[in-house]
Amino acid sequence: MKADRAPLPTPGDVLRRMREGELTLLPIAAALVVIWIGFGLANPTFWSSENLVNLSLQSVSTGVIALGVVIVLLVGQIDLSVGSVSGVAAAVVAAGAVNGGWPLWVGVLVAIAVGVVVGLVLGIAVTRLGLPSFVLTLAALLVLAGVQVRILEPAGSVNIPFDSWLVKFCQAWFLPTWFAWSVVVVVVVGFAATRWSDRRRRRAADLPYASTATTALHVGTLAAVLCTVVAVLGGARGVGYSVVLFVVLVAVADVLLRRTRWGRAVHAIGGNRRAAVLAGLPVRRTVVSAFVACSALAALGGVLAAGRLAAANQETGGGDIFLTAIAAAVIGGTSLFGGRGRAWSALLGVLVIQSISNGLTLLDLDTATRSIVTGAVLALAITIDTVVRGRRPE
């Protein structure tokens, strides 16, 4: 006898699943829509295609760093050194390519390799020596900030040529309109095929499966979102190559976290480390890999930041970058307690933060106000996370 198909969810079902810690992305997406409507009504320039193109480009480097933070938070750890890692990576690329005469692609690879090494050291220290990640990565933040200054001495800043491929990739290269629409078609068709295949497998295995209406709703929502994005951004310069890279990284991370043994181990360890050990999961190896992924993505974020600014200086990766990345991950729905979150949390979270910053700037409000509003949003996200965590059965 075949299992019943899951009916189209009612508003009550949606609210119940949100209270139980499911559908973590839905309230964030709703909040993002409210933010965009509010800022758009306050200043219609916010809705302009040119402003939204700039917003998308500004979100890339921080979003890539936030993606790494999501992974390390999922295993119940934290990495405060991501900002300094990105700064060192930017310094390595700029100093190596300009002062050292390296091919730019070699500088990029070396920078990412530095991130991998830093993540490996941090992961081993946390798992083998039992050092608390908060204190360890805070120390690493300070050490790497000093390393960044040393690399950039004596000038303190190195400019990357505007005609280099890295700067063009981050600033000037955009998908042709026809290609962007082709990508939308391929993605929507691929998503629909995947959903339909999952539905057939679950039905064959006598498991509950999504109804045709639910599947059509998911596919239609994705198609509407992608068409809107391409149409709006296409009204100006279009979809940037760096934006496509960020979205691809998020999609790949999402597949790895949801559909691989490694991803299941990441969630299990963050949810209950002792149970994961008793279940025979490779806890140490998985935690080390999470730190490596986090630092590697932070280094890539630093490389993209250098390309976006066409320079690396002692302020790159400094300031509140690591706080912004962590805030983006948490605001996007990733739990500070581990075990709950999605790769897409990085994308939604960084869009929320950058939208707030962008909107307040258009309203001609100062930095202090932007910090206060962003901090209030983060506090609200943490409060919701704590309340939801308290309602979830352990």
Secondary structure, 3 states (H helix, E strand, C coil): CCCCEECCCCHHHHHHHHHCCCCCHHHHHHHHHHHHHHHHHHCHHHHCHHHHHHHHHHHHHHHHHHHHHHHHHHCCCCCCCHHHHHHHHHHHHHHHHHHCCCCHHHHHHHHHHHHHHHHHHHHHHHHHCCCCHHHHHHHHHHHHHHHHHHHHCCCCEEECCCCCHHHHHHHCCECCHHHHHHHHHHHHHHHHHHHHHHHHHHHHCCCCEECHHHHHHHHHHHHHHHHHHHHHHCCCCCCEHHHHHHHHHHHHHHHHHHHCHHHHHHHHHHHCHHHHHHCCCCHHHHHHHHHHHHHHHHHHHHHHHHHHHCEEECCCCCCCHHHHHHHHHHHCCCCCCCCCCCCHHHHHHHHHHHHHHHHHHHCCCCHHHHHHHHHHHHHHHHHHHHHHHHHCCC
